[in-house]
């Protein structure tokens, strides 16, 4: 995959200067590779109506013809019209004069005084600027994220079962080998790692040495369907939550539309309902830790995204601790300038306040009271969030190794070493095949797009 797309202006810059550089240094010859950069800016001789003249005579061992026109033996020639004049050119055998399409003799290569030196200086300047240009283009959305991020995102796939927008819809996960896995238990918490790592107490925000986590996206931004990891089903597929037997949707609480972030969970974490959180004084909600990914991209349900953790919010939902981790995808254009919760306030003003408002009111349309927050709704920084993740990861380890009572939580997994709940590949396949076959989705009720106006006294 090329580093930059064809429309990237950097290619034009490189093309404009490439004809000045002799790739065969110290030969004193100009080598024009007209097939390699077909869209380059025309070189200096184009504006004067002249065509390039290839070297004749003398040593040619280090200035071989362009591979696009080389033949195995005898004369080599190109019938390709010139990009400037439209006339074909050709060169005779080595050591003889080259001829144009009209049979005219060519002389020695003409150069402007100091042209080679200026050309080398121009190329050196471009090479010095390349690292900065690359970062600038990536920040503006030109090009692609680093390969290690792409490979991590492409490591997992999904398989739909049942009908979308219905109670029987399920989204199962596969790894790169095509084996069915649990997104709750088998996807590592730490990105780019197959084994557990210790979370450091603090990381520098300037060195770029970030701790990266995997996030399983359940709900894409701007959507309303309340999708979640089915913790009480084998292999824990993503399903749509139900209310009174019907698919559940969150209301559009003015001025918000659906979920205002990409919403999901951190795999291999568990908020133990039998453990009282020291910070909130409440027990866990029996789910993986929730993540609000605040990047500019709209993700897809079932996507596995590598994220940087920025902070945490402690929601108290009906007396249970429900941590909300604030994070941003590492492939997001703004990820290089957002490292902590204070950077969110600086670069995305109003986003954190909108997050508080959304979580406080989102259950009110269902006839429930407003949610409350620990710490008076204060967002904690990334170091605090790391401690929350570390604690819930330890709870998950105890769950998977049968050191604590998980109640109705299904711990069926395919890859966790030493877990008594590990199943075979055949057993995992039978679980998926027992689910309803894929089918076209049901229509969504028009009321899902309605506004709901919630009075605020805050």
C-alpha positions in Angstrom: 0.0 0.0 0.0 1.5 3.4 -0.9 2.1 5.9 1.9 0.1 8.6 0.3 -3.0 8.6 -2.0 -2.6 9.6 -5.7 -4.1 13.0 -5.1 -1.6 13.9 -2.4 0.3 17.1 -3.4 3.5 15.7 -2.0 3.7 13.5 -5.1 3.7 16.5 -7.4 6.5 18.1 -5.4 8.6 15.0 -5.6 7.8 14.5 -9.3 8.8 18.1 -10.1 12.3 17.6 -8.7 13.0 14.0 -9.5 14.3 14.8 -13.0 17.1 16.8 -11.5 18.6 14.0 -9.6 21.0 11.6 -11.2 20.3 8.2 -9.5 23.6 7.0 -10.9 25.9 9.4 -9.1 29.3 10.5 -10.6 28.3 9.3 -14.1 27.8 12.8 -15.4 24.7 11.6 -17.3 21.1 12.5 -17.1 18.8 9.6 -16.8 15.1 10.3 -17.6 12.7 7.6 -16.4 9.6 8.8 -18.1 7.5 5.8 -17.1 7.9 6.1 -13.3 6.2 9.5 -12.6 3.7 10.0 -15.4 2.0 13.0 -13.7 5.1 14.9 -12.7 5.4 18.6 -13.4 7.2 19.0 -16.8 11.0 19.5 -16.4 12.7 22.6 -17.4 13.4 21.6 -21.0 9.6 21.2 -21.6 9.0 24.9 -21.5 11.6 25.5 -24.2 10.1 23.0 -26.6 13.0 20.6 -26.5 13.0 16.9 -25.8 15.5 15.1 -23.5 18.7 13.9 -25.2 20.1 10.7 -24.0 23.9 10.3 -23.6 26.0 8.9 -26.5 29.4 7.4 -26.5 31.7 6.8 -23.6 31.1 4.5 -20.6 27.6 3.4 -20.1 28.0 0.8 -17.5 26.3 2.8 -14.8 23.6 4.5 -16.9 21.5 1.7 -18.2 18.3 2.3 -20.2 15.0 2.5 -18.5 13.7 -1.0 -17.6 10.4 -0.1 -19.3 12.1 0.0 -22.8 15.0 -2.4 -22.3 15.1 -5.4 -24.6 17.2 -8.6 -24.1 19.6 -7.8 -27.0 20.2 -5.5 -29.9 18.8 -1.9 -30.1 16.2 -0.9 -27.6 13.6 1.7 -28.5 10.4 3.2 -27.2 7.4 3.9 -29.3 5.8 5.8 -26.4 5.0 9.4 -27.4 6.7 12.1 -25.5 4.6 13.5 -22.7 5.4 17.0 -24.0 5.6 16.9 -27.8 3.8 13.7 -28.5 6.7 12.3 -30.6 8.3 9.0 -30.0 12.0 8.7 -29.4 14.5 5.9 -29.6 18.2 5.2 -29.0 20.4 3.0 -31.1 22.8 0.4 -29.8 25.2 1.4 -27.0 27.9 3.8 -28.3 25.9 5.0 -31.4 24.0 8.2 -31.8 20.4 8.1 -30.8 17.7 9.1 -33.2 14.2 10.6 -32.9 11.1 9.5 -34.6 12.1 11.7 -37.6 15.6 10.2 -37.8 17.4 13.3 -36.6 20.8 12.9 -34.8 21.1 13.9 -31.2 24.0 15.6 -29.7 25.4 15.8 -26.2 23.2 16.4 -23.3 22.7 20.2 -22.7 22.6 21.5 -19.2 22.2 24.9 -17.7 25.3 26.1 -15.7 25.1 24.8 -12.2 22.0 22.8 -12.9 23.3 19.6 -11.4 24.4 21.3 -8.2 21.1 23.2 -7.9 19.2 19.9 -8.6 21.0 18.1 -5.8 20.4 21.0 -3.4 16.6 20.9 -4.3 16.5 17.1 -3.7 18.4 17.5 -0.4 15.9 20.1 0.8 13.0 17.9 -0.1 14.5 14.9 1.8 15.0 17.1 4.8 11.4 18.2 4.8 9.9 14.8 4.2 9.4 13.8 7.9 7.6 17.0 8.7 5.6 16.8 5.5 4.6 13.3 6.3 3.3 14.3 9.8 1.5 17.3 8.4 -0.2 15.3 5.6 -1.2 12.5 8.1 -2.7 15.1 10.5 -4.8 16.5 7.6 -6.2 13.1 6.7 -3.9 12.4 3.7 -2.3 9.0 3.8 -2.9 6.1 6.1 -2.2 5.3 9.8 0.9 3.3 10.7 1.0 -0.3 9.7 0.9 -1.6 13.2 -2.4 0.1 13.8 -3.9 -1.2 10.5 -2.8 -4.8 11.2 -4.3 -4.7 14.7 -7.6 -3.5 13.4 -7.7 -6.1 10.7 -7.0 -8.9 13.1 -10.7 -9.6 13.9 -13.8 -10.2 11.9 -17.5 -10.6 12.6 -20.3 -12.8 11.5 -24.0 -11.8 11.6 -26.7 -14.1 12.8 -30.4 -13.4 13.0 -32.1 -10.2 11.8 -30.8 -6.7 12.5 -33.2 -4.5 14.6 -34.7 -7.6 16.1 -34.3 -9.5 19.4 -32.6 -12.5 17.7 -29.8 -10.4 16.1 -26.3 -11.5 17.1 -22.8 -10.4 15.9 -20.2 -13.1 16.6 -16.4 -12.5 16.4 -13.6 -14.3 14.7 -9.8 -14.0 14.9 -7.4 -13.8 12.0 -7.3 -17.6 11.8 -11.1 -17.7 11.3 -11.8 -19.2 14.7 -14.8 -18.0 16.7 -13.8 -16.1 19.8 -15.4 -14.1 22.6 -14.9 -10.3 22.4 -15.3 -10.2 26.2 -12.6 -12.7 27.0 -10.4 -13.5 24.0 -9.5 -10.1 22.6 -6.5 -8.8 24.7 -7.0 -5.7 26.8 -3.6 -4.4 25.7 -3.2 -3.6 22.0 -0.5 -5.4 20.1 0.0 -8.0 22.8 -1.1 -11.6 23.2 -0.1 -11.6 26.8 -1.0 -9.6 29.9 1.1 -6.5 30.6 1.3 -4.4 33.7 -0.2 -0.9 33.5 2.4 1.6 34.6 1.5 4.2 37.1 2.3 7.1 34.7 3.4 7.6 31.1 5.0 10.7 29.6 2.6 12.7 27.4 5.4 14.1 25.2 7.5 11.0 24.3 4.6 9.3 22.5 5.3 6.2 24.6 1.6 5.6 25.2 -0.2 2.6 26.7 -2.7 1.4 24.0 -5.8 -0.6 24.7 -8.2 -2.5 22.5 -11.8 -1.2 22.4 -14.7 -3.3 21.1 -17.2 -0.9 19.5 -20.8 -1.7 20.3 -22.6 1.4 19.2 -21.4 3.8 16.4 -21.8 7.5 17.0 -25.1 9.1 16.0 -27.0 5.8 16.2 -29.8 4.9 18.7 -29.9 1.1 18.9 -28.6 0.0 22.3 -26.1 -2.6 21.3 -24.1 -4.4 23.9 -21.9 -7.5 24.6 -24.1 -10.3 25.7 -22.3 -11.2 28.9 -24.9 -14.0 29.7 -24.5 -15.9 26.4 -21.7 -18.3 25.3 -19.0 -16.5 23.3 -20.6 -13.2 24.3 -21.8 -11.9 20.9 -23.0 -8.3 20.4 -26.8 -8.1 20.6 -29.4 -5.4 20.9 -30.8 -4.8 24.4 -34.5 -5.3 24.7 -37.3 -3.8 26.8 -40.6 -5.7 27.2 -39.5 -8.1 24.4 -38.8 -5.3 21.9 -35.4 -3.9 20.7 -34.3 -1.0 22.8 -33.3 2.4 21.4 -32.0 5.4 23.3 -34.0 8.6 22.9 -32.7 11.7 21.1 -32.5 14.1 24.0 -32.3 17.6 22.6 -29.8 18.7 21.4 -28.1 15.3 21.2 -28.7 12.7 18.4 -28.3 9.1 19.6 -25.0 8.3 21.1 -22.6 11.3 20.9 -19.4 9.1 20.8 -18.5 5.7 19.5 -19.5 3.6 22.5 -18.1 0.3 23.5 -16.2 -1.7 26.1 -12.7 -2.7 27.1 -12.2 -6.5 26.7 -10.9 -8.5 29.6 -12.3 -6.1 32.3 -15.2 -6.8 34.6 -16.9 -4.6 37.2 -17.5 -7.2 39.9 -21.0 -6.8 41.5 -19.7 -8.4 44.7 -16.8 -5.9 45.0 -17.3 -2.5 46.6 -15.3 0.2 44.7 -13.1 2.1 47.1 -13.6 5.4 45.3 -17.4 5.3 44.9 -18.6 3.1 47.8 -20.8 1.2 45.4 -20.5 -2.3 43.8 -19.8 -2.9 40.1 -22.5 -3.2 37.4 -21.5 -6.8 36.3 -20.3 -5.6 32.8 -17.0 -4.8 31.1 -15.8 -1.3 31.5 -17.5 1.1 29.1 -15.6 3.4 26.7 -16.5 6.6 25.0 -14.3 7.1 22.0 -14.3 10.8 21.1 -12.5 10.7 17.8 -13.7 12.3 14.6 -14.5 8.9 12.8 -17.8 7.1 13.0 -16.9 3.5 13.8 -18.8 0.3 13.0 -20.4 -2.1 15.5 -18.0 -5.0 16.1 -14.9 -3.0 15.1 -11.9 -3.4 17.3 -10.1 -0.1 17.8 -6.8 0.7 19.4 -7.3 3.6 21.8 -5.4 6.0 24.1 -7.1 6.4 27.5 -7.6 10.0 28.5 -9.6 10.0 31.7 -12.6 8.5 33.5 -16.1 9.4 34.7 -17.8 7.6 37.6 -21.5 7.2 36.8 -23.8 5.9 39.6 -26.5 3.9 37.9 -29.3 2.8 40.3 -26.7 2.4 43.1 -24.1 0.6 40.9 -20.7 1.9 39.8 -20.6 2.2 36.1 -17.2 3.6 35.0 -17.0 5.5 31.7 -13.5 5.6 30.2 -12.8 8.6 27.9 -10.5 7.6 25.0 -9.5 8.4 21.5 -8.5 6.1 18.6 -4.8 6.2 17.9 -5.6 6.4 14.1 -7.6 9.6 14.6 -6.2 12.8 13.1 -6.4 14.5 16.5 -4.8 11.8 18.5 -1.4 13.3 18.3 -2.4 16.4 20.2 -4.9 14.9 22.7 -3.1 13.0 25.5 -5.1 13.7 28.7 -8.5 14.9 29.9 -7.3 18.5 29.9 -6.5 18.3 26.2 -10.1 17.3 25.5 -11.2 20.5 27.2 -8.7 22.5 25.1 -9.3 20.9 21.7 -13.0 19.8 22.0 -14.6 22.5 24.2 -18.1 21.5 25.4 -17.7 17.8 24.7 -17.2 16.8 28.3 -20.1 18.9 29.5 -22.3 17.3 26.8 -21.1 13.9 28.0 -22.3 14.7 31.6 -25.6 16.0 30.3 -26.2 12.9 28.1 -25.5 10.3 30.9 -27.5 12.3 33.4 -30.7 12.3 31.2 -30.6 9.4 28.8 -32.9 7.2 31.0 -35.4 9.9 31.8 -37.6 9.2 28.6 -38.0 5.7 30.0 -39.6 7.0 33.1 -36.5 6.6 35.3 -34.8 9.3 37.5 -31.7 11.1 36.4 -28.4 9.3 37.0 -25.9 10.6 39.5 -22.2 10.8 39.5 -19.4 10.2 42.0 -16.9 13.1 42.6 -19.8 15.6 41.7 -19.4 14.7 38.0 -15.7 15.5 37.9 -13.6 13.8 35.2 -10.6 12.0 36.5 -7.3 12.1 34.7 -5.6 9.2 32.7 -3.5 8.0 35.7 -6.7 7.5 37.7 -8.3 5.8 34.7 -5.3 3.4 34.5 -6.0 2.4 38.1 -9.6 1.7 37.3 -8.7 -0.5 34.3 -6.1 -2.3 36.3 -8.5 -3.1 39.1 -11.3 -4.3 36.8 -8.7 -6.4 34.8 -7.8 -8.2 38.0 -11.5 -8.9 38.7 -11.8 -10.4 35.2 -8.8 -12.6 35.8 -10.4 -14.0 38.9 -13.6 -14.5 37.0 -12.0 -16.5 34.2 -10.0 -18.7 36.6 -13.0 -19.5 38.8 -11.7 -17.6 41.8 -14.9 -15.6 42.2 -18.5 -16.2 41.6 -19.6 -14.7 38.3 -23.3 -15.6 38.7 -25.0 -15.6 35.3 -21.9 -14.3 33.4 -20.8 -16.7 30.7 -17.0 -17.3 30.7 -16.9 -19.5 27.6 -13.7 -18.6 25.7 -11.4 -20.0 23.1 -8.0 -18.6 23.9 -7.5 -17.8 27.6 -4.7 -20.0 28.8 -5.4 -22.0 32.0 -9.1 -21.1 32.1 -11.4 -23.9 33.0 -14.0 -22.4 30.7 -11.9 -22.7 27.5 -13.8 -24.5 24.7 -12.6 -26.3 21.6 -12.9 -24.9 18.0 -15.7 -27.4 17.3 -17.7 -26.4 20.4 -17.4 -22.7 19.5 -18.5 -23.4 15.9 -21.6 -25.3 17.2 -22.5 -22.3 19.4 -22.6 -20.0 16.4 -24.4 -22.4 14.2 -27.1 -22.9 16.8 -28.0 -19.2 16.5 -30.7 -18.1 13.9 -29.5 -17.9 10.3 -28.7 -14.4 8.9 -31.7 -12.6 7.4 -32.6 -9.1 6.2 -33.3 -6.6 9.0 -36.6 -5.4 10.4 -37.7 -1.8 9.8 -37.0 0.7 12.5 -39.9 2.5 14.2 -40.1 6.1 13.0 -40.4 7.3 16.6 -36.7 6.5 17.1 -35.8 9.7 15.2 -38.1 11.9 17.4 -36.7 14.6 19.7 -37.2 14.3 23.5 -37.0 17.6 25.5 -35.8 17.0 29.0 -36.0 19.8 31.6 -32.7 20.7 33.2 -32.4 22.2 36.6 -28.6 22.2 36.5 
